[in-house]
Amino acid sequence: MTSSKDTELDLTVAAVESARAGEALYGAHQGQGLRIGICCGKFNGGITTRLLQAALDALDEAGVAKADISIAWAPGAFELPLLAKAYATAPRPYDAVITLGAVIRGDTGHYDVVAGECARGVQDVQLTTGVPVIFGVLTTDTVEQALVRSLPDETNKGRESAHTALEMVNVLRSGSLGA
């Protein structure tokens, strides 16, 4: 299930509740000066490129310079966490890493292993390094679902992943969390 109007954050309610705390931190979709690494899976690459196009559009709109974006291609989703770790621990680490790909359920249990291990690996990298690593890997039952989630519009999960990366970098650098 995807989010709906009933599950979306009501910013008015969030503002009221945040006023009850000493500090409320939010990230912005501002990318000037940020370095972003993007890890892409070649398997189901037709879906991945649709996600990548939307992510790059979002980063461009947010002011991330072309020279500050690096894209690396892995054979598939299973290998994405290793690329993410390389970006997060590079001699000049990237501010955020976005993983993009598609794991589509088939007739075997391979889907569960690949999707689960990819997600676990991405989470491990960000918790170990402190660098936001965004899970932009579609995990769908059908090709049709993957195509819908990678449409060239505001609902594209690549676009959403880029926005999430920017928000996480900016919230981690704000208020009492900032360096």
N, C-alpha and C positions, 0 to 999 in steps of 0.2 A: 504494500500500500504506500502511496505517496502522501505528502502532506496535503491538507485541504484548508479551506477557509476556517474550519473549526479548530485546526491544530496550529495555525500560524500565530506567531508572536504578535500580540496587540501592543504596539509601542506606547500607547497611552497608559495602559495598565503597567507595563514595564517601567515607565517613567515614574509613576506614582509609587510603585513598590521600591524602586531604586532610591527614591528620596528618603526612604526609611533607613538607608545605610550611609556610612560616612563617605563612601566612594562607589561610583558605578563606572565601569570601564566598557567601552565599545570600540570595536575596530572599524576602520574606514576603508573604502575601496580606493585608496590613494597609493600609487605605486612609484612615484618619482624617487629615483635613487636606489630602488630595491633591485636585488639580483634574484632571479627566479630560474630554477632548474626544472625542466619538464622531462619526465620519464615516460616513454610511450611503448606500448606493446605492439609488435608487428602482427601477432596472431589476431585475427579479426580486425586487421588494419584498416579496412574501409570504414569501420565504426570509429576506430581510434583517430583517424584523420579528421572526421567530423567533429570529434571532441576537441582535438588540437586547434582546429580553425577557430572555434568559438572561444577557447581559452586565450589564444593569441589576440583575438579581437578585444576581449575584456581587458587584458593586460595593456594593450595599446591605448584603449579608452581611459585607463587609469593612470597613464603617464609613464609606464615602464618602458625604458629605452630598449630598442632592438638589440643593442650591444650588451644589454644586461640580462638577456634571455638565452639560455642554452637548452637545446633539445637533444636527448639521447634515446636511441631506440634499442629495446631489448627484444629477444625472440618472442616472449609472451609475458603474461601477467605474473607468472611465478617468479620471474627474474627481476621484476620492478623494484622490490625492496633493496636489492644490492646496489642498483643504480642510484636509488634515493639516498642510500647511506654514503655513496661516493660524493654526491653533491653536498650533503650535509656536513661532511668531514673534509672537504677539499681544502687545500692550503689557504684559500680565501673562500670560506664557506658561503653558500648561497643563503639568502634570507628566508626563503621558503622553497619547497619542492612540491611539484604537482605530479601525481601518477595518473596516467590515462591509459585505458584499455577496455577490453570487453571479454568477459567470461560468460559464455552462453551454455546453458544446461544441455547436455546431450543424453545419450542412452546409458552412460556408465557413471560411476561415482567420481570420475576424474574432476568434474565440475566442483564438487564439494571440497576436494583437496586443494585445487588451484585457487579457488576464490577465498577459502579460509586462510590458507597460508600466505597469500598475497596481503590480505587485510591484516593479519597478525604481524607480518614483516614490516609493513608500513607503520603500524602503531609502535612496534619495537624501535624503529629508527627514530621516530619523533620523540619518544619518551627517553631514549638513550642520549640523543644529541641535543635536545631542546630546540631543534629547528622544526617549524611546522612542516609536516609532510601530509599532503592532502590525498585522500583516497578517492580518486576520480575514475575508478575502474567500475564499469557497469557490470552488474551480476544479474543476468536476466534468464528467464525461462526460454525465451524465443528470440529469434533475430528481429522479429517485428517490434518487440518491446525495446530492444537496443536501438533500433532505428528511430523510434518515437523519442527516446531519451537523448538522442543526438541530432534532433532537428535543428536547422539553422535559425533558431529564435531564442527568446529569453529563457526557455525551459531547458536548453541544452546543458547537460551535466558538466561539460568541459568549461563553459562559462561560469557555472556555479562554483566549480572547483577553483577557478582563478580568483573569484570574489572571496571565497573562503580563505585562500592563501593570503591575500592582501589583508583581510580582516584580522587573521590570526597574528600576522607580523605586527600590525599596528596596535592591536590590543595588548600584546605582550610587551610592547615598548611604551605603553602609556601608564600614567599614574604611578602608583606604588610598585607596579611590576616592571616599569622601565628602568633602564640602566643609567 
